[in-house]
Amino acid sequence: MKKILLTLITVLTLVSVKGQNYKFGKISKIELEEKVYPLDSSANAAILFKDRKTYFRYKQNEGFYVYTDIHERIKIYNKEGYDWATKRIRYYAPETGEDEDVHSIDARTYELNNDKIKVYKLKKNEIFKEKLNKFRSVKKFTMPNITDGCIVEWKYKISSPYRSIDKVELQYEIPIKKIQSKITIPEYYKYNRKQLGYSSIDITNETKNGRINLNSKNRTGDKVIKTEYSNEVIEFLENITLIDNEDVPAIVEEDYVDNINNYKSSLSFELASVDMPGAVIKHYSKTWEDVAKAIYQEGHFELELNRSSYFKDDLEIILSKVSSDSEKAIAIFEFVKSKIKWNEYNGITTDEGVRKAYTTGVGNVADINLVLTAMFKKAGLSSNPVLSSTRSNGIPIFPTLNGLNYVLSSVEIDGKLLLFDATEKNAVPNILPKRAMNWEGIVVGEQGYFNKISLTNSQKSEISSTLSIKIGEEGAISGMSRTKYLNYYAMRYRNTYNHLKEEEQISKLEEEKGGIEIGNIRIGAKKDIYKPIDELFTFEAEDAITSAGDRYYIKPLFFNSINENSFKLKNREYPVNFNTKFSKKYISSIEIPEGYEIESVPEDIAIGLPNEFGVYRFKITQSGKSINVLTELSIDTVIYPATYYQQLKDFYKEIVKKNAEQIVLRKILAN
């Protein structure tokens, strides 16, 4: 009966919503009274309505401008949804050239107060502008008087002298009740269109007639000047893309995803050509070969890579100490890392040029890695820059320079292509920082040469740890931990701890490992990034095991246990990105205290993932007065397909379950 009643309430709510007024400002009491989103009670907020209209308008003597009108209405259910009351509107604002214009902002908060709808308007002085980089700015505001159950609503316009059409986003981290979009494009402009995501999109296409009124003024006559006015009407077709979706589910971000925006349902437009009356058709659609040529020539890569006088003397000193190509590459790589500090700006063009970055010791990613590439080339190595996009920037949908914002360097040695990133001080060849591990990069070279290359870390990363444990009175333990970190894990360790003082590192480790108390600590190869990290410390912990009567209950892996399954979704439609292939091997050697014997231990298991994607082994043996526990988790793919998500979820569920099982020691009773 309870289930039937809930279903009836949901149906009635949906019926009332579908008949509601979506006009700006027309908020209903039903919307404000709604306590949870009917189709997803876990939602902290929901988009009740979003409407987007993008269209072209002709300006006399200037040409077509692109206009976008946005109207959004969002329901805030609880405090966890308050972030949705802040709006950030990004727009193009180059240092040279005309800015896009964000204007006509009207924003309001609605709440139900004594059964009446109260309205709070956003004031103009509550709208702020921020410069993000050389090309982008943002207008942002936070709505006033946010409370549980309130509704926020805003509308605004963006006008642009450019012909780019921003991606039409059709899915968010919160559910959507209704979303519609209308993209109207004059027949003179042709766009490639690409649909992304896993949620279905209802798209219809239609055409209508458009017109341009051209007014002109002519003066005629010799002695008597006459002014004549004329009007010319130009008719053309407009191509319209219509989207009208309802009840779009939220896309829930889970661990191990590169950028959730890559997997949201959306529609992207790329300008392919412009064919204006009386003008020669212009083609804009590019191939990756076009992109490679453009950046190498127009992006000044060729010019910057051919400059060498500014580093000539330093390079001679470097090369005088090494002989093989591998030694040359490493020596130059380490020199550039120490010579130029990354200012944390991305980009595929230099800020001030490679010479200035080299002289001042500061530069963006293009400055640094183009200097690196130039030095490689001058040293006689086969080297080319690599164009890519950071994870936060997403994956380029079309071959375009605009979708790229990062530069790496590559060197071919003994037939193998190695990747270098000198912005990352703890990086080694072919071990990239997480921000740069984003699907594929484009190797670019002279005369339009290009080649795609995987940006996943090819070298398997490892953690190998051994615990030696002694059990004291009332469940207290003491012991020693020794752990080695290799490849990506070593770089991540150094990035996490190398900047900390020893006391700070100890405190951080103690917290991460469940509140143990660390005594002596020694970190081997802390600065020698070409060797594994070797971490060794002694520790003590109270209440690490459970003492009940004449028995001890012991979790065999202690703080190395996997206690939580990161994979919780019912279904996951986007792939799992582990960042690296990896092996985690943990050994615990537990000394059986005097007067105790083993009553029971967990059973051994060995489980695997489909297609040999990974295995997990758990094994316990006894040697004299010691219990030895060996576990190994090995994942042999960087990108795990969503098709096998349920198997991965069950795989980790078994690991967590096994790690929670306990060794039971029983006190030996005297005869």
N, C-alpha and C positions, 0 to 999 in steps of 0.2 A: 504493500500500500504506500509506504514511504517513497519507494522508487517511482511509482506511478505519479505521485504528487509532485516529485522533483521534476520529472519529465514534463508534466503539464505546465509547471511554472516556467520552465525553460522555453517551451513552445510559445506560451503567451508573451513572454518577454521578447522573443525574436519577432513575433508578429507585430508587437507594438513598435519595435525599433524599425522594422522595415517600412512602417507607415509614417515615420517621423519626418520632421521638417529639417532638411540639411542646410537651409539658408543661414548665412552667418548671423549669429546672435539669437537664433531661435532654439534655445535649449529647453528641453522638457523636464518636468519634475520626475518623470519615470527614469530618465537618464541619471539624474542626480540621486535618486533613491536606490539605484542599483548597487548592491553590496559586493557582488562578485560577477566576473564575466561568465555568462551562462554556459559557454562552450569550453571554458578552461578556468576552473575555480582557483588554480594556482597563480593566475596572472596578477601581477601587482599594478598593472595599468593596461589600457587597451585603446587603440585608435578607433574611435567611433566612426569617424569619417575623414577621408582625405581626398581632395580633388586637386588635380594639376592640369593646367592648360598651357601649352606652349604653342606659339603662333608667330608668324612673320608679319611685320608692317613696314611699308615703304616710306622712307623719309625723302622729301624732295632734295635733290642734289647730293644725297648721302648714300642712298641705297637701302637695302633691307636691314632692319634690326630684328633681333629675336627677343620675344617677350615671354616670360613665364609667370603665371599667376598661381599661387599656392594658397590653399585653405585647409587647415587641419583642426580637428576636434579630438581631444584626448581625455579619457576618463582616468583619474588617479584613485585607486582603490585603497592604498595604504602607504605608509612611510617609505617602504621599499620601492615604491613607484614615483617618488618625488623627483627623481632625476629627469623624468620625462616632462617636467615643467620648465626645463631649461632648453632653449632653442639656440642652435648655432647655424648660421646661414653662411656657407662658404661662397666666395665669388672671386672672379678673376680680376686682379688689380696689379698689373705689371709695373715695374719701375719706369719703364718707357712704354708709352702707348696709352690708349684710352681704357679707363676702368669700366667694368660692369657696374650697374647701379642697383642697389637694393633699396627699395622705397615703399611708401604707402603701407607701412607696418601698422596693423591694428590688432591688438592682443588683449584678451580678457580672461578673467577667472570667474567662475560661477560656483556658488555654494548655496545649499538649502538652509535657510535660517528662519526658524519658526514657521515652517511650511511655506516660506516665500523665497523666491530666487533672488539672491543678492549678487550684484555684478561689481567687479573691481577691474578697472582699466589700467593697462600698462602705460606709464608716463614716458615721454620722449627721453627724459634724462636717465631712464633706466635701460636704455639701449646703448651698448658699447661696441666700439670698433677696435679690432686687433689685427695687426699685420702678422701673418704667419710666416711668409718667406718672400722672396723677390717677386713672386707671381700671384700669391693668394693672400686674401684677407678674409676676415670673418666678422659678421655682425652677430652679437649674441645678447640674449636677455633671459632673465629668470622671472617667471610670473609671480605676481604678488598674492599674498593671502592663501597659500597652499594648505589644504587640510585633507584629511581622509575623506574620500567620496566626492571631492570637487571635480570640476571639469575645466580644462584650459582650452582656449581656442584662439587661433591667430590666422591672419591672412597677410600676404605681402606680395610684392611684384619684383621681378628682376628683369632689367632691360640690358641687352648686350649688343654691341656693334659687331660681334663675332658670330660666326655661323655654326658654332658647336652647340649641340643639344646635350644637356646633362643626362646622365643615366636615369631612367625611370625606375625608381625603387618601389617594389611591390610586396615586400615582405620585411618584417622587422623582428626584434627580439620580444615583442609583445604582439598579441593577436590583433587582427583588424576586422571590424564589422563590415565596413564598406570602403572600397577604394576605387577611384575612377580617374582616368587620364585621357586627355585629348591632345594629340600632337598634329598640328596642321602645318603642312609644308608646301610652298609654291612649287609648281612643276619644274621650275628652273633648277631646283636643287635636288640632287639624288643622294640618298643616304643608304649605306649598308646597315642592315638591322640584325641584331643577334639577341636571342633570348637565353637567359641563364636561370639556374635554380631548379628546384625539384617540385615546387608547388605549381599547380596548373595555372595558366594565364589565359583568360578569355579575350582574344584579340579579334576585332573586326576592322575592315578597311573600307573606306568609301571616298568619293570625290565630290567636290562642289565647285562652283564658279567663284572666282575672285576677281577683283578689279583694282587698278591703280588710277587715280586721278592726277594727271600732270598739268600744273598751271604754269603758264609762261606769259611774259610781258615783253612786248616789242615796241620800239619807238621808231616812227617813220617820219619822212618829210624833211625839207631843207630849211625853208623859212618858218614854216609853222610845224612845230613838232607835235605829232599825235602819238598817243600811247594806246596800243591795242592789246587787249587781253584775250588769251585763248585757253581752251581746256581740252586735253586729250585723254581719252579713257582707254586704258589697255586692259583687256580681259585675258584671264589665264585660268588654268585649273589648279586646284589645291588638293593634295593628297592627305587624307586624314587617317590616323591610327587611333582607334578607340579601344579603351580597356575599361571593363566594368566587372570587378570581382567582389565577392562577399565571403565572409567567414574564412578569412585567410589565417591559417594557424601560425603561431609564433615559431620562429626558428630558434631553438635553444642551443646556446653555445656550451659545449662540453670541453673537457681537457683534450689536449693533443689536436688542435686545429690551427692551421697557419694563419688564416684571416677569415672570420665567419662571413664577411661581406662577399667573399668569392662564391658563396653558395646560396645566398639569398635570391629569391625570384626577382628578376629585373629584366629590363629591355634597354639595350644600348644602341646608339646611333653613331655611325661614322660617315662623315662627308666623303662621298665618292667623286662627284663631279658637279660643276656649275655650268649651265648652258643658257646664258642670257641672250635675248634677241639681239641680233646684229653683232654679237661678239663671238670670238673663238672659244669653243668649249674647253674648260680647264678640268683636268683630272687630278684628284687629290688622294684617291685610294692608293695605299702603298703596299708593297710586299716587304718582307724583312730585308731583302736585298736593297730595296730603295732606302730603307731606314739606315742600313749599314753605310751606304754611299753618302747619305745626307749628313750623318753625324761625323764621318771621317773627313769630309770636305767642309760642309757648311758649319759644322760644330767645332771646327778648328782642331780636331784631333791630329790631323796630319801635321799642321803647323806646330802644335805643342810637342808632338813626339819627335820632331826633327831638331828641336832645340837641345843643345847639349853643352854649350860653353860654360853655363853656370855651375855644372856639377863635374866638369872635366877633371879638375885636380883631385877632388874627393874620390872619384871613380878609379883613378890611377892608383891611389893608395889602397883602396879596397882590393883591386885585382892583383896587386903585388903580393898579397898574402894567401891567395887561393889559386887552384889550378883547374879542377874539374868544373863542368857546367853546373852540377848540383851545388858545389861549394860556392860558385859565383852567385847563383840565385839566392841562396840562403844569406850570404854576406850582404848583398845589396838590399834584400828584403829587411834584414834587421837594421841596416843603416837608415833606410827611409823611415822605418817605424820610430827610430830615436830622433831623427832629424826634424820631422814635421808632425805636429800635434793636430789631431782631428778636431775641428771646431763643432762637430756633431751636426753639420749641415750636409744634406744629401744633394744630388743633382748630377746631370750628365754633362754639364758644362762647368768650366772653371770659374771661380769667383773673380780673382784678380790675375790669373795666369800662373803657370807652373813656376816661372822664374821668381815671382814675388812670394809665392807660398814657400819655396825653397829658402829664400833669403830671410823671410820673417819667421819661418818655423811654424806657421799655422795655415791650414787650408781645409777646404771641403773634401768630400770623398773623391771627386774628379781630380782636383789638384794633386792629391796624394798618390792615387793609383796611376795617374798619367805620368807623374814624375818617376814612379817605380817602373812603369813600362818603358819609358824613355831610357832609363839607366840599363834595364835589361837588354834593350836593343843595341845600345852603344857598346855593351859588353860582349856583343856577338851572339846573344841568345835569341832564339826564335820566340818572340813575344808579341802579343796583341792585347788591346783592352777588351773587356767584356762588359756589355751593357746589360743591365738587369733592373728589377724592381724589388724594393724591400717588401717584406711581409705586410707591413702596415699600409703600403701603397696599393696592395692587391696585385692581381695578375692581369697583364695587358690583354684586352679582349680582341683588339685588332692590331696588326703591325703598325705601330705608331711611336713617335718619339715622346708624345705626351704621357704615355703609360709607363715610361721608364724613368727612374730617378736615382740609379746607382751605377757605379763603375768599379769593376774588379780588374785584376791583371792576370794574364795567363802566360805560361812558359811551357814550350814543348821540349822535353828532355827524354832521350832514348825512346821516342815514339809515344810517350805518355804526356798528356796535357795536365799541367798542374795549375791550380787556382791560388791566387794570393790576394789578401786584403790587408794593406798596411795601416788601415785605420784601427785595427784591433791589435793591441800590444801583445796579447797573449796567444795570438793565432799562429799556426804553423801552416805550411803549404797543404792545401786540400782539406783544411779544417776551417770552415767558415763560421763567423758569428751567426747567431740565430736570425738576426734581422735580414741577413743576406741569403739564407737558405730558402729560396722561393722558386721552386719548380725549375725553370730553364733560364739561361742567359744566352746572349747573342755575342759570339766572338766576331769582332769587326777588324778588317785590315785594309791594306791598300787595294786600289782598283776594284772596290766593291766586294771584296772577299767577306763572306760571313759564314758562320756555322753555329748551330745551336748546341748547347752543352748543358748537361744536368747540373743543378746547383745543390743537390743533396750531398751530404757528407758521405763519401764512399767508404771511408775507413771505419771499421767497427769500433765502437767505444766500449770500454770495459771498466767495471768496478769489481775489485777482488778484495774481500774483507775477511779477516780472521779475528774471532773473539776468544779469549781465554778467560774462563769464569771460575771464581771460587765462591762458594756459598757460606755465608756467615750465619750468625744467630738471627732468628726472627725474620728471615727473608732478606736480609741485607746481602749484597754481593760486592765483590771487588774484582777487578780484572784489567785486562789490557786489550786494546783494539789496534789493529794494524790494517790499513786500507790503502790500496793502490788505485789511482785514477788514470785512465789512459785516453788519449785523443780528445774528442769533444768534451768528455767529462773532466779531463784535466784542465782544459781551457775554462770551462764553466767554474771549476773549483777556484782557479786563480782569480777569475773575475769577481768571485764572491768574497774571497778572504784576503787576497794579497794586499789590499789597501787598508786592512784593519790592523790595529795593534794586537799583540798576543792576547792581552786580557779581553779585548773585544771579540776576538775569534773564539776564545774559550767560552765566553758567555753565549755567543750565538750557537756554537756546537752543543752546549749543554741544553739549551732550549729546544733545538731541533731533535735531540735524541732523548726527549722525554724527561728532562730534569735530572740527568745524572750529574755527578760532581767530578769534574776532570782535574787530575793532579798534574803530572808532567806531560808536556806535549812537544813533539818534534815533527817538523814538516820538511821532508827531503825534496830537493829539486823544486823548491818554491819559485825560484827565479829562472831556473834552467828549463825553458818551455819545450825543449826537444826531448825531455825525459818525463816519464810518468811522475805524477805527484805521489809521494810516499808519506802517509799520515800515520803517526804513532802516538797514542796517548794511554795513560793509565786512568782508571776511573773507579768511583764507588757509587752505589745507589741503594737507598733504603726502599723497602716495599717493592722491590723489583720482581719478587716472586711471592706467591701466596703461601702462608703457613697456616695449616688448619689441623689441629690435633697432632697426630703423629705423622703427618704427610706434608710434603712440599709439592706445590703445583707450579710448573715452570714453563713459560713460553720459550721454546728452544732458541729462537733467533733474537730475543730481547729487542733492542732498539733498531735492529735491522729488519724487523718484521714488516711485511706489507699488510697494513691494517684496514685499508679502505680500497674499495673498487672504484676507480675513476670513471668507469663506464656504467651509467645509471639509466640512460634513456631507454624508453620502450623500443624506439626505432631511431636510427641515426642514418641520415641520407647523404652525409658528406664523409669523405675519407678520414681516417685517423692518421695524423702525421706525428711520428715518433721522433722526428728531428735527425735521428741517426739509427743505424743498426746498433744493437748493443747486447752485451752480456753482463749480467750481475751475478756474481758468485759469492755466497756467504757461507762461512764455516763457523760453527760454534763448538768449542771444546769445553765441556762442563765437568768440573771435578766433582765426583760424588762425595759428599761430606762423610766423615767417619760416623759409622753407626747407622747408615742408611743404605737401602738397596732399591733397585728399580722395580716398581710395581707395574707400570705400563708406559709405553711410548707411542706416539702417532705412527700410523702405518706409512710405509714408503709409497710414493706415487711417481708416475711419469706421465705427463699429459702433453698434447701437442695441438697446434693450430692447423687449419687447412693449408694445403699447398706448401707445407714445410715453412710457413711464415714464422713459427716460433715453437719453443718447447719449454717445459718447466719440470724440474726434477727435485724431489725431496727424499733424502735418505738418512737414516739414523743407524749408527753402529756403536758397539761398546768395545772399548779397548782398556782392559784392566779396570782402573778406578775412574775412567773418563767416559763420558757420553759424547760422541762426535756427530754433529748434525751438519749435513751438506745440502745446500740448495743452490740451484742454478736456473736463472731465467734468461733465456736467449731469444731475442727478436731479430729475425733475419730479413726484414724489409723496413724501409723508411716509411713508405706510404702503404697503409693497410686499407684495402678496399671496404667500402661500406656494405657491400654484398655479404660479407662474413662478419658483420658487427655482432650478431647474437652469439656466435661462437667465441668471439673475443671477450664479450661480456661474461659468458659462462666460464671461460678460461680463467679470467681474473677472479671470478667468484670462488672458484675452487682454490686458487692460490690464497686468497684472504682466509677462507675457511681452514685450510691446512695450517696457515701461519698462526691461527688462533688456538689450534689444538695444543695440549700441554703434556709435558713429561710429568709423571707422578713418581715421586720418591717416597718410600715408606720407611719409617724407623724400624730397625731390627729389634725385635723384642728379645729380652734376655731369657735364656732357658731357666 
